[in-house]
Amino acid sequence: MNTAVRTLQDFFSDPRRAHAARLGSGLLFVVVLGALVWVAVAQGGTRIGTPMGQALAGSGIAALATALGALPALFIRRISPRSEDVMLGFGAGVMAAASCFSLILPGVVAGTDILGSKPAGASLVALGLVLGAAFLLLADKVVPHEHPSAGRHGPDWVHLRSVWLMVFAICLHNLPEGMAIGVGFSAGDTSVGIPLAAAIALQDIPEGLVVAVALRTVAYAPWQAAAAGALSGLAEPLGAILGVAVTASFAPLYPAGLGFAAGAMIWVVSHEIIPETHRKGHEQAATLGVIGGFVVMMMLDTVLG
């Protein structure tokens, strides 16, 4: 046994072999995660042509994007604070624009069609928006979680390892994104769901990288950081299931659900992402990232919507 252990230690002491092993394990993890997402779709008994199937497919792609973004953390120990703030700002811009173009505006149109009045339709979306923000506010207080820079939040009596608290924090961030995808597809309107899913998947790649590298900087092993970042993406299919299940059964819940997802995403942008990007002295670079993300989402919505 000791001889075998020494042999493995000698094998992995070679930097090239260790690098190849990390790459192989990372790729294997992404493949396994993709298989799990695919099984979730299949076991749900859904077809890609149904709203639930479309929502699971879109959120599954977003989850894989998070995993792909986290994968380089196996090799990268740190990102410059400026680059990190630009990438987070880009994600914030995408989320803000998605809230406007892919959630609030279609919600007002749908509410107007259902209620026969534009002010009534807008009011329905506004109610959902307020409830979405309130939901994230409540979750921030009752779910134990921890941010690398801001520290621990939630009840003090829950004792968990910091890595799990950080995973919960990322899941709280990803859940409203999954709900947005689910609500976007719940009415069977791919012109809403497709650009939204594409935009969220796009911003999940740099976001997954930033999160995983942040975990590495607080002394987690490369595989732990990459795995935690990737697993957090599974909150998006869960959110998508909730989004479809809640809004597909009763027509007025669709515009309200779009508003709810928008409110939750705007809360994340304002409460978490922008303050994080403005605390290190890179406000201008981060703001340029926000504008870039907003423009990219606007163009995606125009092309795909």
N, C-alpha and C positions, 0 to 999 in steps of 0.2 A: 504493500500500500504506500509506504513512504517513498519507495522508488518511483512509483507512478506519479505521485504528487510532485516529486522533484523534476520528473520528466516534463510534466505540464508547465511547471514554473520556468524551466529552461526554454521550453517552446515559446511561451508568451513573453519571455524577457527580450526576445528579438523585436525591435520596434516595428519592423515591416510585417511580421506575423501578427503582432498585436493589432496593428492597424487593419489588416485583412480580417481578423477575427471580429473586430468591432463592426466593420462594414457588413460582414456576412450576417452577424446577429441582428444588426439594424434592419437590413433588407428582409430577413426572415420575420422580424417583428411586424414590419409593414404588411407583408404578405398575409400573416396570420390575422392581423387586424382587418385587412380587406376581406378575408374569408368570413370573419365573424360578422361584418357588416352585411355581406351577401347572404349569409345564413339568416340574419335577422329579417331581411326582406323576404326570403323564401318562406320562412316559418310563419310570417305574418299572413300567409295565404293571399298575398296581393299580387296583382299584375301591374306592369309598368304603366298601363293605360288608366289605372284608377288613381284618384287623388292620393290615397295612402301609399300606393306603390311609387308614384312620382315623388312624393314628399320623402319617403325613405331613401330613394335613389339619390335625390338632391342632397339630403343631409348626410348620406353615406359618403358622397364625394367630398363634402366639406370636412367630414371626420378624417378621411384619408389625406386631405390637404394639410390638416393639422399634424398628422403623423409624419408626412413628408417634410414639413417645416421643422419638426422636432428632430429629425434624423441627423442633420449636421452637428447637433450637440454632442454626438459621439466623438467628434474630432475637434470642435471649436470650443475653447474654454471661455472665451469672452468676446463680446462685441463692444466696439467703442460706444460710450454713452450717446454721442451724437447720432451715430447710425441707428442705435436702438430707438431713440426718440423719433427719428424720421420714420422708421418702420411702424412704430406704434401710432404715430400721427397719421400715416397713410391708412392704417386700419380704421382709425377713428373717422377719417373722412369718408371712407367707403360706407361705414355703418350709418353715419349721419345722412349721407345722400340716399342710401337704401331706405332709411326711415321716411324720407320725404317722397322720393319718386316711386318706390316700389311698395310702400305701405300706406302712407297717409293719403296721397292723391287717389290711388285706386280705391281706398276705403271710402273716401268721400263720394266718389262716383257710384260705388256699390250701394252705399247708404242712401244716396239720392234716388237710385232706381227702386230700392225696396220701400222706402218711406214716402216717395213722391215729393220730397222737399229737400232742397240743397242745404238750408240751415239745419234741418232735422238730421240729415245724413252726416253733416260735419259735426254736429253735437254728439252723435253716436260714436264717431271715431274719437272725438275729444274725450269722451267718458272712458273709452277703452285705453287711451293714452295715459290718462291719470291713473287708472287701475294698474297698468303695466309698470309705471314708475313706482307706485305704492308697493307692488308685489316685490320688486327688487329691493326696495328699502326694507321691507319686512324680512326678506331672505338674508340681507346683509346683517341683520341683528340676531336672527335665530339660528342660522347655519354656521357652525364653527369653520373658520377659514383663515388663511394667513397669506399676506402679500410679502414678497421678498424685501420691499422697502418700507411699507407702511405698517408691518407687524400684524399681530393677531387681531381678529374680529370675532364677534359672536359670543356665545355663552362661555364663561370661564371654567365651568364645571366639567366640560367635555375634554377628556385627555386623549389626544391622538398625536402621533408623530407629525413633525412639521411637514414632511413630504406630503402626507395625506391632507393636511390642512391647506397646503398650496394647491393640491389637485382640486379640492373643493372650491377654492377661489376661482380657478380657471373654469370649472364646470358652471359656476354661477355666471360667468361671463359668456360661456358658450350656449347655455340653455336658451336664453331669449333668441339667439341666432337660429337655433333649431326650430323654435316655435315660429319664428318669422317664416322660415321655409315651409313648415307645415301649413300655416295659415295661407301662405301664398298659393299653395297648390290645392287647398281644401275645396275651392269652388270649381276645380277643373280648368282653371284659366292659366295655361302655361305662359302667357305673356306677362303674368305677374310672377309666377314661381321660378321660371328659368333664369331671368336676369338676376333675381334675388339670390338664388342658389349659387350662380356663377360668381357673383360679387363676394358673397360670404366665403366661398372656397378660396377665392383669390386672396382675400385679406387674412385667411387662416394660415397661409404658408409663412409669411414673415412673423405673424403672431406666434405660431408654434415654435419658431426658431428663438424668438426673444424669450419666451417663457422657459423653454428648456435650457437655454444658456444661463438665464437668471438662476435656475435651480443648480446649475453647475457652480456658479460663483459662490453659493452658500454651502459648498463642500459636499454636494451629492455626487455620487459616481456617475460617469457618462451614461451608462445604461439606465440608471435610475432616473436621470433627468430626461432622457429621450423617451423612456417608457411613460413617465408621468405626464409629459406634454402630449404624447400620442393618445393615451387613455382618456385624457380630458375631452378629446374630440368626440368620444362616444356620447357625451351629453347632448350632442346635436341631433342624432336620430331619436333619442328619447324626447327631446323638445318637439321634434317634428310630429311624432305620434300624438303627443298632447295637443298640438296645434290643430291637427286634422280632426281628432276625436271630439274636441270641444266645439269647433266652429262649423263642422260639416252637417250637423244634424238640424240646425235652426238658422234660417237665413239671416236674421238680424245680427247673429253672433259673428258672421263673417266680417262685416266692416268694423265691428267692435273689436274683433280679434286682431285685425290688421293694426288698429290703433293701439291695442295692448302690446303687441310685439314692438311697435315703433316706440312706445313709451319706455319699455324695458331696455331697448337698445340705446335710446337717447340717454337714459339714466347711466348706463355703463360708460358711454362716451364722456359725459360730463363729470360723473362722480369718480371714475377710476382712470380712464386712459389719459385725458387731457391734463389733469393734475400731475400724473406721473411724468408726462413729457415736459412739463414746465418747471420741474423742481431742480434741474441740473444746469440751468443756464443756457439751454439750447432752444429757447422759445421760438425764435425765428425759423430755424431749421424744422422744428416740429410742426409749426404752422404751415410751412411749405408742403410738408408731408400730408397734412390734413387737406389742403387745397388739391394736391395731386390725387389723393384718394377720392375726393368728392368728384373731380372731373372724370376720373376713370369710371366711377359708378354711373355718372350721368350718361357717359357715352355708351356703356354697356346696356343701360336701360333703354336708350334710344335705338341701339342696334338690335337687341334681342327682344325687347318688349313689344 
